[in-house]
């Protein structure tokens, strides 16, 4: 007879050690609520003592699910997409899912179909697509998936598709918070330094700024549309020094704000005394800019959990309603007078 020392421990070994049934062990491992705490503790202790690991291949044969999530993300180091990927992976892992990631540099219908086929060949149960740009959403519109697809994006319109759903951060609301804060601080006008307009986040942040300006009855000067980098912000800052500084600036992301702060520091312009600056993202280090940056924080962990909940709802056959994560204004020295 083969002993447990000579083979990998099985679920039956866990049940024997914990003094429970095979079914009870299965319920504990699957997070079923109808297990008494003391029973759950015994099973967890037995799992740890025996070093038991679930056989995912065998489980997939029984349930016809691999509990694997495919994630498609653009090949970029920008804060938003990268943090979204981290939030998705963490939330899926904590929910008991495996995650397979595919980074894509070129988004078109053919590439999206190839990536989807690659994931389906691995038996994924669902696909999450980090879709910050118009190009990616357009590619998704051309693809019909047999498994649920969740588009993680602030896009207002979700491409038609029987298995396509969307979650995102309310970027427009975040922009309104930033702009409203600057008006409340007593600034007569707020200039918006906007990101590239093929990005949904940049579109929404510009729209939120414009909404808040209209609500305050304040005429706006045309926004300055540029890229996402600190170098772009620095160039805009140097241009504003030549043409005239506004009393306050809402920058579409923290990197743009960093470039602006650099340009103003070089010229001896005092922030916030001469011009107030607010960013968006609350990226790592924003609290240590000089001065520390007022910004809008996105909860990427909550975004990942929302995407994971959407997959669960899709499997349960529930009607999915578009849901968003509310951002939070973080006030620091760059906007305080």
C-alpha positions, -999 to 999 in steps of 0.1 A, spaced: 0 0 0 13 35 -9 15 58 21 8 96 21 46 100 26 52 84 -8 25 104 -27 10 138 -28 -17 142 -1 -53 139 -15 -85 155 -3 -94 122 14 -63 125 35 -74 160 46 -108 147 54 -94 118 75 -71 140 95 -98 167 101 -124 141 110 -149 153 84 -163 142 51 -148 147 17 -177 170 9 -170 192 39 -133 196 28 -146 206 -7 -169 232 8 -141 247 29 -118 249 -1 -144 266 -22 -154 291 5 -189 278 10 -206 297 39 -224 267 54 -194 254 74 -191 259 111 -160 280 121 -145 252 142 -149 227 114 -133 251 89 -104 256 113 -98 219 115 -98 215 78 -75 245 73 -51 230 99 -51 196 81 -44 213 48 -14 231 62 -1 201 81 -3 177 51 8 203 25 -23 196 4 -26 213 -29 -57 211 -51 -54 193 -84 -66 220 -107 -66 198 -138 -88 172 -121 -111 199 -108 -114 213 -143 -125 179 -157 -153 178 -131 -165 214 -131 -156 222 -168 -139 253 -155 -102 261 -151 -108 291 -128 -83 309 -151 -87 345 -161 -69 359 -192 -59 396 -190 -50 416 -220 -32 449 -214 -13 474 -235 25 472 -234 30 504 -215 46 515 -182 21 543 -177 7 544 -142 -30 538 -150 -28 506 -172 0 492 -150 -18 498 -117 -50 484 -133 -32 452 -142 -18 449 -106 -53 454 -91 -69 428 -114 -42 402 -107 -45 407 -69 -83 406 -68 -85 375 -91 -58 357 -70 -76 364 -38 -108 351 -53 -91 318 -62 -84 325 -99 -53 319 -118 -42 348 -141 -26 346 -175 -14 379 -190 -9 390 -226 7 424 -233 -2 438 -267 15 467 -286 -8 468 -316 -45 467 -311 -67 458 -340 -95 432 -346 -71 406 -359 -47 409 -330 -75 408 -305 -89 376 -321 -54 360 -320 -51 369 -283 -85 356 -275 -79 323 -294 -46 320 -275 -65 323 -242 -93 300 -252 -68 273 -261 -56 275 -225 -92 270 -213 -97 304 -197 -131 310 -181 -131 347 -189 -110 376 -203 -104 410 -188 -92 437 -213 -75 468 -199 -89 493 -225 -78 529 -220 -79 539 -256 -104 543 -284 -83 519 -305 -86 491 -281 -124 495 -276 -128 495 -314 -109 463 -317 -131 447 -290 -162 457 -310 -151 434 -338 -147 403 -316 -174 380 -303 -163 359 -274 -177 326 -262 -166 334 -226 -174 366 -206 -151 396 -214 -149 425 -190 -135 457 -205 -118 477 -178 -122 512 -191 -139 546 -185 -154 544 -220 -190 557 -219 -202 532 -245 -195 495 -244 -191 479 -278 -220 456 -287 -214 419 -278 -234 393 -260 -206 385 -236 -190 419 -232 -193 440 -200 -174 470 -186 -162 484 -153 -141 516 -147 -132 546 -125 -155 576 -127 -129 598 -143 -153 627 -150 -163 629 -113 -126 629 -103 -119 658 -127 -149 677 -112 -135 672 -77 -101 686 -87 -116 716 -104 -141 723 -77 -114 722 -51 -94 749 -70 -125 771 -73 -132 766 -36 -97 778 -28 -106 811 -44 -90 809 -78 -109 828 -105 -102 804 -133 -86 769 -138 -66 759 -169 -67 722 -179 -36 706 -192 -52 676 -209 -38 642 -220 -40 627 -255 -77 626 -266 -76 591 -280 -75 580 -243 -109 577 -226 -95 589 -193 -81 621 -209 -115 627 -226 -134 623 -194 -111 644 -173 -114 672 -199 -152 668 -199 -153 669 -161 -132 700 -159 -155 717 -185 -186 706 -166 -174 721 -133 -164 753 -150 -199 756 -165 -215 748 -131 -194 776 -115 -203 800 -143 -166 805 -151 -155 810 -187 -127 787 -197 -96 793 -218 -90 765 -243 -74 734 -227 -38 726 -235 -38 691 -250 -5 672 -248 10 638 -240 12 620 -206 48 625 -197 67 648 -173 86 661 -203 53 671 -219 43 689 -187 76 707 -186 72 719 -221 37 732 -214 50 750 -182 77 768 -202 52 779 -228 28 792 -201 57 812 -186 60 830 -219 23 835 -226 10 842 -191 3 820 -161 -33 811 -150 -41 813 -113 -46 775 -112 -39 744 -133 -56 710 -133 -32 686 -149 -46 654 -164 -21 632 -146 7 634 -120 35 632 -145 22 663 -163 20 680 -129 55 670 -121 68 686 -154 48 718 -146 63 720 -111 98 716 -126 93 744 -151 79 767 -125 107 760 -100 133 768 -127 116 802 -133 113 810 -96 75 807 -97 60 799 -63 35 770 -61 8 775 -48 13 812 -41 17 822 -78 -1 793 -94 -19 763 -78 -14 728 -94 -35 697 -90 -28 663 -107 -46 630 -112 -36 595 -101 -18 599 -68 10 578 -81 38 566 -59 59 596 -49 32 623 -54 33 631 -17 70 639 -21 70 663 -50 81 698 -42 56 709 -31 37 678 -23 10 673 -50 -27 677 -45 -42 650 -68 -71 626 -74 -66 590 -62 -79 560 -81 -86 528 -61 -72 501 -84 -78 474 -59 -115 482 -58 -114 483 -96 -99 448 -97 -125 435 -73 -153 450 -93 -141 433 -125 -139 400 -106 -174 404 -92 -186 410 -128 -172 376 -139 -190 360 -109 -222 377 -119 -219 366 -155 -214 330 -145 -244 332 -122 -265 345 -151 -273 377 -134 -280 409 -153 -249 431 -152 -253 468 -147 -224 492 -156 -206 501 -123 -178 525 -116 -153 532 -88 -155 566 -72 -121 584 -70 -110 605 -40 -94 640 -39 -62 641 -18 -53 676 -8 -17 686 -3 5 717 -4 5 723 -42 -30 738 -40 -31 753 -4 -25 790 0 
